[in-house]
């Protein structure tokens, strides 16, 4: 009987379709076979989804965009009548050419992982990030781009052309690689650029005119970094031959330069608010022996001879820094020991050796450079150097990072029809840049609020304001900026510094006194300014 019944069941099943039986008549668990067929659960990847033979209204759950990563999955429904344009994450077409689309079911946000981002800081996530931004920008309902806690790598600049909201998990306080959401960009590329119009000019930045573009964009909780950037440099020009464009100067850097290196944005020149950028091709490097130490009193003078109490090494005092008591030694005979005390004749002054190098560039090195210098008078930064956040339209940047950028950490650069007035930076950390930490340049980079922005270790000014009318800085902090602390332009600029802070001169930068330069129409209210103000600061 059992064998006969089995044969009967098989014959019935084989003729089910011909007899007009449908899956609605087949019981499965608490429902029918139809419900089961239309709600397939647990496909491993998007590739598996696209390999299905789809049916109208079929509902499928995908565990991950890429098999095994557990990222970018979700529910999809097949709509046989849909002709929407296919993208890589929310609208997909079946591999077999079946008419219709797989439509991702999502609420008010998309993620780069939905479009294939791996977030491992190895594979290139640029296309996935841009696809997510495009979908959010064109959504008929409010939609933002959510960046989970991961480290992305982007081979190109993220140019925002529409007003979108990017939301990550960083706090704006920790230093890379601690931020929970971080995007690392390829060397020589800008990071995130907020553009005023839909048309782009040289360097990937928007040209004048066009519509509002990304005006009003919001970037929250995202850390950005430039891959491979390590050099921080500031220079003192000793001689510049205008006939030959030959420069001889001193340079401070955190690693060694070699012949053939190009130093961009070497020297700052301001004339009625116009920034002139320079590029130096190094033709020779001469390392200068030195020792740096610190003392609480300053009885030493340039030319005094000092002797190491432990090593017996001798040297002459090359400089005595006025603000911090940093001592530099040259004409070294022997080798000083880091940590030893050094005395000088009858005055019995003592200093503690902090660094000892016959070759420069230990921490901040000191060297004589020569080379050929050229200049670029364009308003926008020099091409292929890389700035972190670049605003060519107004935007709100909050709880973010910009760490390790060859040019400027955060740059508001707007003129000639490009308008970034009323921009806002709130609780942003900027660390290790080749030029300024934070800068505003141009006739329409005004009336912004820069609040609780922390800037550290820059080759230019910590905060550089060459806007036309000025901006308001509230409770900002900076340290170790090699050209100076705060700078506001002399002409028309009515910036206000409210309760801001600057560290005094670092003992590792003994050749310069990088003070703040405050223009005649700007104002400083409260705060602690350890760097002081130079003679160009009217009233200070």
DOPA-706341 format. One line per 2 residues: their letters; for each residue x, y, z of C-alpha. Coordinates in Angstrom, 1 decimal, always signed. Layout:
A	X/Y/Z ~ ...
***
This chain:
XX	+0.0/+0.0/+0.0 ~ +2.8/+2.4/+0.9
XX	+4.5/+2.0/-2.5 ~ +1.2/+2.5/-4.3
XX	+0.4/+5.7/-2.3 ~ +3.8/+7.2/-3.0
XX	+3.4/+6.5/-6.7 ~ +0.0/+8.1/-6.6
XX	+1.2/+11.2/-4.8 ~ +4.0/+11.7/-7.4
XX	+1.6/+11.4/-10.2 ~ -0.8/+13.9/-8.6
XX	+2.0/+16.3/-7.9 ~ +3.3/+16.0/-11.5
XX	-0.2/+16.8/-12.9 ~ -0.9/+19.6/-10.4
XX	-0.2/+22.4/-12.8 ~ -2.1/+20.7/-15.6
XX	-5.1/+20.2/-13.3 ~ -5.1/+23.9/-12.4
XX	-4.0/+23.3/-8.9 ~ -2.1/+26.3/-7.4
XX	+0.3/+26.7/-4.5 ~ -2.6/+28.4/-2.7
XX	-4.0/+24.8/-2.2 ~ -0.9/+23.5/-0.7
XX	-0.6/+23.8/+3.1 ~ +2.8/+24.8/+4.5
XX	+3.4/+25.4/+8.3 ~ +0.8/+28.0/+9.3
XX	+0.1/+29.2/+5.8 ~ +0.3/+28.1/+2.2
XX	+3.0/+27.3/-0.3 ~ +2.3/+30.6/-1.9
XX	+3.2/+32.6/+1.2 ~ +6.4/+30.6/+1.6
XX	+7.4/+31.1/-2.1 ~ +6.9/+34.8/-1.8
XX	+8.8/+35.2/+1.4 ~ +12.1/+33.4/+0.9
XX	+14.4/+34.0/+3.9 ~ +18.1/+33.8/+4.3
XX	+19.9/+34.3/+1.0 ~ +23.6/+34.8/+1.6
XX	+24.3/+37.7/-0.7 ~ +23.0/+40.1/-3.4
XX	+24.6/+37.8/-6.0 ~ +22.3/+35.0/-4.8
XX	+19.3/+37.3/-5.0 ~ +20.1/+38.3/-8.6
XX	+20.4/+34.7/-9.5 ~ +16.8/+33.8/-8.6
XX	+14.0/+33.4/-11.1 ~ +11.8/+36.1/-9.6
XX	+8.0/+36.3/-9.4 ~ +5.8/+39.3/-9.0
XX	+5.5/+40.4/-5.4 ~ +8.0/+37.8/-4.2
XX	+9.6/+38.9/-0.9 ~ +13.2/+37.9/-0.1
XX	+15.5/+38.5/+2.8 ~ +19.3/+38.8/+2.0
XX	+21.7/+38.4/+4.9 ~ +24.6/+40.5/+3.5
XX	+25.6/+42.4/+0.3 ~ +28.7/+40.3/+0.1
XX	+28.5/+36.7/+1.4 ~ +29.7/+36.3/+5.0
XX	+30.3/+40.0/+5.8 ~ +26.9/+40.6/+7.5
XX	+26.7/+44.1/+6.1 ~ +24.3/+45.7/+3.7
XX	+21.6/+43.0/+3.7 ~ +17.8/+43.5/+4.0
XX	+14.4/+42.7/+2.6 ~ +13.6/+43.0/-1.1
XX	+10.3/+42.8/-3.0 ~ +10.1/+42.0/-6.7
XX	+7.8/+44.4/-8.7 ~ +7.2/+43.0/-12.2
XX	+5.8/+46.4/-13.4 ~ +8.8/+48.5/-12.2
XX	+11.0/+50.2/-14.8 ~ +13.0/+52.3/-12.3
XX	+16.7/+52.9/-13.2 ~ +18.9/+50.2/-11.7
XX	+21.5/+51.2/-9.1 ~ +23.8/+49.0/-7.1
XX	+21.8/+48.9/-3.9 ~ +18.1/+49.8/-3.8
XX	+16.9/+49.0/-7.3 ~ +18.2/+45.7/-8.9
XX	+17.5/+43.7/-12.0 ~ +17.4/+39.9/-12.2
XX	+20.3/+38.3/-14.0 ~ +17.9/+36.3/-16.3
XX	+16.3/+39.4/-17.7 ~ +12.9/+39.0/-16.1
XX	+11.0/+42.2/-16.5 ~ +10.7/+44.2/-13.3
XX	+12.9/+45.2/-10.4 ~ +14.0/+44.0/-7.0
XX	+13.2/+46.9/-4.7 ~ +14.9/+47.2/-1.4
XX	+12.6/+47.9/+1.6 ~ +14.1/+50.7/+3.7
XX	+12.8/+53.6/+5.8 ~ +14.5/+57.0/+6.2
XX	+18.2/+56.2/+5.6 ~ +20.6/+54.2/+3.4
XX	+24.1/+53.1/+4.1 ~ +27.2/+52.6/+1.9
XX	+27.1/+48.9/+2.8 ~ +23.7/+48.7/+1.0
XX	+25.6/+49.5/-2.2 ~ +28.5/+47.2/-1.7
XX	+30.9/+49.0/+0.6 ~ +33.1/+46.6/+2.6
XX	+34.4/+49.1/+5.2 ~ +37.7/+47.4/+5.7
XX	+40.0/+50.4/+4.8 ~ +41.5/+48.2/+2.0
XX	+38.9/+47.8/-0.7 ~ +37.7/+51.0/-2.5
XX	+34.3/+52.1/-1.1 ~ +34.1/+55.4/-3.2
XX	+31.5/+54.2/-5.7 ~ +29.3/+52.7/-2.9
XX	+29.5/+55.9/-0.9 ~ +28.6/+58.0/-3.9
XX	+25.7/+55.7/-4.9 ~ +24.2/+56.0/-1.4
XX	+24.5/+59.8/-1.6 ~ +22.8/+59.9/-5.0
XX	+19.9/+57.7/-3.8 ~ +19.4/+59.8/-0.7
XX	+19.6/+63.1/-2.7 ~ +16.9/+61.9/-5.2
XX	+14.6/+60.2/-2.7 ~ +11.0/+61.4/-2.8
XX	+10.9/+61.0/+1.0 ~ +13.4/+62.4/+3.6
XX	+16.4/+60.2/+3.5 ~ +19.9/+60.5/+5.1
XX	+23.1/+58.5/+4.6 ~ +24.0/+56.5/+7.7
XX	+27.7/+55.6/+8.2 ~ +28.1/+52.7/+10.7
XX	+31.2/+52.3/+13.0 ~ +33.8/+51.3/+10.5
XX	+36.9/+52.5/+8.5 ~ +36.2/+53.2/+4.8
XX	+38.7/+53.8/+2.0 ~ +37.8/+56.2/-0.8
XX	+40.0/+56.6/-3.9 ~ +38.5/+59.9/-4.8
XX	+37.0/+63.1/-3.4 ~ +33.4/+62.9/-2.2
XX	+31.8/+65.9/-4.0 ~ +28.4/+66.8/-2.6
XX	+26.1/+68.4/-5.3 ~ +22.9/+68.2/-3.4
XX	+21.9/+69.1/+0.1 ~ +22.1/+65.8/+2.0
XX	+22.8/+64.7/+5.5 ~ +25.7/+62.4/+6.3
XX	+25.6/+60.8/+9.8 ~ +28.4/+58.8/+11.4
XX	+29.3/+57.6/+14.9 ~ +32.4/+59.8/+15.8
XX	+32.4/+62.4/+18.6 ~ +34.6/+65.1/+17.3
XX	+37.0/+64.6/+20.2 ~ +39.2/+61.5/+19.7
XX	+42.2/+61.4/+17.4 ~ +42.5/+59.0/+14.5
XX	+42.3/+56.0/+14.4 ~ +39.9/+56.1/+17.4
XX	+36.9/+57.7/+15.6 ~ +34.1/+55.2/+15.2
XX	+33.4/+56.3/+11.7 ~ +36.3/+57.1/+9.5
XX	+36.9/+57.7/+5.8 ~ +40.5/+57.5/+4.5
XX	+41.1/+59.3/+1.2 ~ +43.7/+58.6/-1.4
XX	+46.9/+60.7/-1.3 ~ +46.5/+64.0/-3.2
XX	+42.7/+64.1/-3.0 ~ +40.4/+66.4/-1.1
XX	+38.1/+64.8/+1.4 ~ +34.4/+65.9/+1.4
XX	+33.6/+69.0/-0.7 ~ +30.3/+70.8/-0.4
XX	+29.6/+72.4/-3.8 ~ +27.4/+75.4/-4.5
XX	+26.3/+74.4/-8.1 ~ +26.0/+71.3/-10.2
XX	+28.9/+72.2/-12.5 ~ +32.5/+71.4/-11.5
XX	+35.7/+73.1/-12.5 ~ +39.4/+72.2/-12.2
XX	+40.4/+70.2/-9.2 ~ +36.9/+68.8/-8.6
XX	+35.6/+71.9/-7.0 ~ +32.4/+73.7/-8.2
XX	+32.6/+76.6/-10.5 ~ +30.7/+79.8/-10.0
XX	+27.0/+80.0/-10.7 ~ +24.5/+77.1/-11.0
XX	+21.8/+76.3/-8.6 ~ +22.0/+76.0/-4.8
XX	+23.7/+72.6/-5.1 ~ +24.6/+71.2/-1.7
XX	+23.8/+74.4/+0.1 ~ +22.7/+73.5/+3.6
XX	+24.3/+70.0/+3.7 ~ +24.9/+68.5/+7.1
XX	+27.9/+66.3/+8.0 ~ +27.7/+64.7/+11.5
XX	+30.0/+62.3/+13.3 ~ +32.5/+61.5/+10.5
XX	+36.3/+61.4/+10.7 ~ +38.3/+61.9/+7.5
XX	+42.0/+61.4/+6.8 ~ +44.4/+61.5/+3.9
XX	+46.3/+58.3/+3.2 ~ +50.1/+58.4/+3.5
XX	+50.4/+62.0/+4.6 ~ +53.2/+62.5/+7.2
XX	+55.1/+65.8/+6.6 ~ +54.4/+69.0/+8.4
XX	+56.5/+71.9/+7.4 ~ +57.0/+75.6/+8.1
XX	+59.7/+77.7/+6.7 ~ +61.7/+80.8/+7.5
XX	+62.9/+82.5/+4.2 ~ +66.5/+83.7/+4.5
XX	+66.9/+84.9/+1.0 ~ +64.7/+85.0/-2.1
XX	+66.2/+86.0/-5.5 ~ +63.2/+87.3/-7.6
XX	+65.3/+87.2/-10.8 ~ +65.9/+83.5/-10.5
XX	+63.1/+82.4/-8.3 ~ +65.7/+80.8/-6.0
XX	+65.0/+80.5/-2.4 ~ +67.2/+79.7/+0.6
XX	+65.5/+79.1/+3.9 ~ +65.1/+77.0/+7.0
XX	+62.5/+74.3/+7.4 ~ +60.9/+72.4/+10.3
XX	+59.3/+69.1/+9.5 ~ +58.4/+65.8/+11.2
XX	+60.3/+63.7/+8.8 ~ +63.3/+64.2/+6.5
XX	+63.1/+66.0/+3.2 ~ +65.2/+64.8/+0.2
XX	+66.3/+66.5/-3.0 ~ +63.5/+66.4/-5.5
XX	+60.7/+66.8/-2.9 ~ +58.1/+69.4/-3.6
XX	+56.9/+71.5/-0.7 ~ +53.5/+73.0/-1.5
XX	+52.0/+76.1/+0.0 ~ +55.5/+76.9/+1.4
XX	+55.0/+80.6/+2.2 ~ +52.0/+82.7/+3.0
XX	+51.6/+86.1/+1.4 ~ +48.5/+88.2/+2.1
XX	+47.7/+91.4/+0.1 ~ +44.3/+92.8/+0.7
XX	+42.8/+89.4/+1.5 ~ +44.4/+87.6/-1.5
XX	+46.3/+84.4/-0.6 ~ +49.3/+83.6/-2.7
XX	+50.4/+79.9/-2.6 ~ +53.9/+78.8/-3.3
XX	+55.5/+75.5/-4.4 ~ +59.2/+74.8/-3.7
XX	+61.1/+72.1/-5.5 ~ +64.1/+71.2/-3.2
XX	+67.5/+71.1/-4.9 ~ +69.6/+70.7/-1.8
XX	+69.2/+69.9/+1.9 ~ +71.8/+70.6/+4.5
XX	+71.1/+69.1/+8.0 ~ +72.1/+71.3/+10.9
XX	+73.3/+69.6/+14.1 ~ +71.4/+70.7/+17.1
XX	+70.4/+69.9/+20.7 ~ +67.2/+71.2/+22.3
XX	+66.8/+71.7/+26.0 ~ +64.6/+73.5/+28.5
XX	+65.4/+75.5/+31.7 ~ +63.3/+77.4/+34.1
XX	+65.7/+80.4/+34.2 ~ +67.6/+82.1/+31.3
XX	+71.1/+83.0/+32.4 ~ +72.6/+81.7/+29.2
XX	+73.4/+83.8/+26.2 ~ +74.1/+83.0/+22.5
XX	+77.7/+82.0/+22.2 ~ +78.1/+80.6/+25.7
XX	+79.9/+77.2/+25.9 ~ +78.1/+74.4/+27.7
XX	+79.3/+71.0/+28.9 ~ +77.3/+67.8/+29.4
XX	+77.5/+66.7/+33.0 ~ +77.3/+63.0/+32.1
XX	+78.7/+62.8/+28.6 ~ +81.3/+65.5/+28.8
XX	+80.2/+66.7/+25.3 ~ +80.5/+70.4/+24.6
XX	+78.7/+72.9/+22.4 ~ +77.8/+76.6/+22.0
XX	+74.4/+78.2/+22.6 ~ +72.9/+78.9/+19.2
XX	+69.7/+80.5/+20.4 ~ +67.6/+81.2/+23.5
XX	+63.8/+81.2/+23.0 ~ +62.2/+84.1/+24.7
XX	+58.8/+82.6/+25.5 ~ +59.6/+79.1/+26.8
XX	+63.3/+79.0/+27.6 ~ +64.1/+76.6/+24.8
XX	+67.8/+76.3/+24.3 ~ +69.5/+75.3/+21.0
XX	+73.1/+74.2/+20.8 ~ +75.5/+73.9/+17.8
XX	+79.2/+73.3/+17.3 ~ +78.8/+70.0/+19.1
XX	+81.8/+68.1/+20.1 ~ +81.0/+64.6/+21.4
XX	+77.4/+63.3/+21.8 ~ +75.0/+64.5/+24.5
XX	+72.8/+62.1/+26.3 ~ +69.1/+62.6/+26.2
XX	+68.0/+63.5/+29.8 ~ +71.4/+64.7/+31.1
XX	+71.9/+68.2/+32.6 ~ +74.3/+70.6/+31.1
XX	+76.2/+73.4/+32.8 ~ +77.8/+76.6/+31.5
XX	+80.8/+78.1/+33.2 ~ +80.5/+80.2/+36.3
XX	+76.8/+80.9/+36.0 ~ +76.0/+77.3/+36.6
XX	+72.9/+77.3/+34.6 ~ +71.3/+73.9/+34.0
XX	+69.2/+72.6/+31.2 ~ +67.8/+69.1/+30.5
XX	+68.6/+67.7/+27.1 ~ +65.4/+66.8/+25.3
XX	+66.6/+65.7/+21.9 ~ +70.1/+65.1/+20.5
XX	+70.7/+64.7/+16.8 ~ +73.6/+65.2/+14.5
XX	+71.1/+64.8/+11.7 ~ +67.9/+66.8/+11.9
XX	+64.3/+65.8/+11.7 ~ +64.0/+64.0/+15.0
XX	+60.5/+65.1/+16.1 ~ +60.7/+68.5/+14.5
XX	+63.8/+68.7/+12.4 ~ +65.8/+71.8/+11.4
XX	+67.5/+72.1/+8.0 ~ +68.7/+74.6/+5.4
XX	+66.9/+74.3/+2.1 ~ +67.5/+75.7/-1.3
XX	+65.4/+75.3/-4.4 ~ +63.3/+76.9/-7.1
XX	+60.0/+78.4/-6.0 ~ +57.0/+79.1/-8.1
XX	+53.7/+80.7/-7.1 ~ +50.0/+80.3/-7.9
XX	+47.7/+83.2/-7.3 ~ +44.4/+81.3/-7.8
XX	+42.0/+81.5/-5.0 ~ +41.5/+77.8/-4.6
XX	+44.2/+75.6/-3.0 ~ +46.9/+74.2/-5.2
XX	+45.8/+71.1/-7.0 ~ +46.6/+67.6/-5.8
XX	+47.7/+68.5/-2.3 ~ +44.4/+67.7/-0.5
XX	+42.3/+69.4/+2.1 ~ +39.8/+67.7/+4.5
XX	+36.5/+69.5/+4.6 ~ +36.1/+72.0/+1.7
XX	+33.1/+74.3/+1.7 ~ +32.1/+76.0/-1.5
XX	+28.6/+76.4/-0.1 ~ +27.1/+76.8/+3.4
XX	+27.0/+73.6/+5.5 ~ +26.8/+72.4/+9.0
XX	+29.8/+70.3/+10.2 ~ +29.4/+68.8/+13.7
XX	+31.3/+66.2/+15.8 ~ +33.7/+65.5/+13.0
XX	+37.5/+65.0/+12.4 ~ +40.1/+66.0/+9.8
XX	+43.4/+64.3/+10.6 ~ +46.6/+64.2/+8.5
XX	+45.9/+66.5/+5.5 ~ +48.7/+67.8/+3.2
XX	+47.0/+71.2/+2.8 ~ +44.2/+72.5/+5.1
XX	+42.1/+70.5/+7.5 ~ +38.9/+72.5/+7.0
XX	+38.7/+75.2/+4.3 ~ +35.8/+77.6/+3.5
XX	+36.7/+79.0/+0.1 ~ +34.0/+81.1/-1.6
XX	+34.1/+84.0/-4.0 ~ +33.0/+84.9/-7.5
XX	+29.4/+83.8/-7.2 ~ +30.1/+80.9/-4.9
XX	+28.5/+81.6/-1.5 ~ +29.3/+79.9/+1.8
XX	+28.1/+82.6/+4.2 ~ +26.5/+81.4/+7.4
XX	+28.4/+78.1/+7.5 ~ +28.8/+76.3/+10.9
XX	+31.5/+74.2/+12.5 ~ +30.7/+72.7/+15.9
XX	+32.9/+70.4/+18.0 ~ +35.4/+69.5/+15.3
XX	+39.0/+68.2/+15.8 ~ +41.7/+69.0/+13.2
XX	+45.1/+67.3/+13.7 ~ +48.4/+67.3/+11.7
XX	+48.1/+69.4/+8.5 ~ +50.7/+70.7/+6.1
XX	+49.4/+74.2/+6.1 ~ +46.6/+75.8/+8.1
XX	+44.3/+73.9/+10.5 ~ +41.2/+75.9/+9.8
XX	+40.9/+78.6/+7.1 ~ +38.4/+80.9/+5.5
XX	+39.2/+82.7/+2.2 ~ +37.1/+84.8/-0.1
XX	+34.4/+87.5/-0.3 ~ +31.5/+85.1/+0.5
XX	+33.1/+83.1/+3.4 ~ +31.6/+85.3/+6.1
XX	+29.3/+85.2/+9.1 ~ +30.1/+81.7/+10.0
XX	+30.2/+80.3/+13.5 ~ +33.3/+78.2/+14.5
XX	+32.6/+76.7/+17.9 ~ +34.7/+74.3/+20.0
XX	+37.1/+73.5/+17.2 ~ +40.3/+72.0/+18.4
XX	+43.4/+72.4/+16.1 ~ +46.8/+70.7/+16.7
XX	+50.1/+70.3/+14.9 ~ +49.9/+72.3/+11.7
XX	+52.4/+73.7/+9.3 ~ +50.6/+77.1/+8.9
XX	+48.3/+79.0/+11.2 ~ +45.9/+77.2/+13.5
XX	+43.0/+79.4/+12.5 ~ +43.5/+81.6/+9.4
XX	+40.7/+84.0/+8.4 ~ +41.1/+85.9/+5.2
XX	+37.4/+86.3/+4.6 ~ +36.0/+89.7/+3.5
XX	+33.9/+90.5/+6.6 ~ +35.0/+88.0/+9.2
XX	+33.5/+85.2/+11.3 ~ +32.9/+84.3/+14.9
XX	+35.1/+81.9/+16.8 ~ +33.8/+80.6/+20.2
XX	+35.8/+78.5/+22.7 ~ +38.3/+77.3/+20.1
XX	+41.6/+75.7/+21.0 ~ +44.9/+75.3/+19.3
XX	+48.5/+74.2/+19.9 ~ +51.7/+73.6/+17.8
XX	+50.9/+75.7/+14.7 ~ +54.2/+76.7/+13.1
XX	+53.3/+80.0/+11.4 ~ +51.1/+81.3/+14.2
XX	+48.0/+80.8/+16.3 ~ +45.1/+82.9/+15.1
XX	+45.2/+85.2/+12.0 ~ +42.5/+87.6/+10.9
XX	+42.9/+89.8/+7.8 ~ +43.7/+93.5/+8.2
XX	+41.2/+94.9/+5.8 ~ +37.4/+94.9/+6.5
XX	+37.6/+91.6/+8.5 ~ +35.5/+92.0/+11.7
XX	+36.1/+88.6/+13.2 ~ +35.4/+88.0/+16.9
XX	+37.4/+85.6/+19.1 ~ +35.3/+84.7/+22.1
XX	+36.8/+82.8/+25.0 ~ +39.4/+81.1/+22.7
XX	+42.7/+79.5/+23.7 ~ +46.2/+79.1/+22.3
XX	+49.2/+77.2/+23.7 ~ +52.5/+79.1/+24.1
XX	+55.5/+78.4/+22.0 ~ +56.5/+74.7/+22.0
XX	+60.1/+74.0/+23.0 ~ +60.4/+71.9/+19.8
XX	+59.9/+75.1/+17.7 ~ +62.6/+77.4/+19.1
XX	+63.5/+79.4/+16.0 ~ +60.1/+81.2/+15.7
XX	+57.6/+82.8/+17.9 ~ +54.3/+81.9/+16.3
XX	+52.0/+84.4/+17.8 ~ +48.5/+85.5/+16.8
XX	+48.0/+88.3/+14.2 ~ +44.7/+90.1/+14.8
XX	+43.5/+92.6/+12.2 ~ +42.5/+96.2/+13.1
XX	+38.8/+95.6/+12.8 ~ +38.7/+92.2/+14.7
XX	+38.1/+91.8/+18.4 ~ +39.3/+89.4/+21.1
XX	+37.1/+88.8/+24.2 ~ +38.3/+86.7/+27.1
XX	+40.1/+83.4/+26.7 ~ +43.7/+82.4/+27.3
XX	+46.3/+83.3/+24.6 ~ +49.6/+81.7/+25.6
XX	+50.9/+82.4/+22.1 ~ +50.5/+86.1/+22.5
XX	+50.0/+88.7/+19.7 ~ +52.5/+90.1/+17.3
XX	+53.3/+93.7/+16.5 ~ +50.9/+93.7/+13.5
XX	+47.9/+93.2/+15.9 ~ +46.4/+96.6/+16.4
XX	+45.8/+97.3/+20.1 ~ +47.5/+94.2/+21.5
***
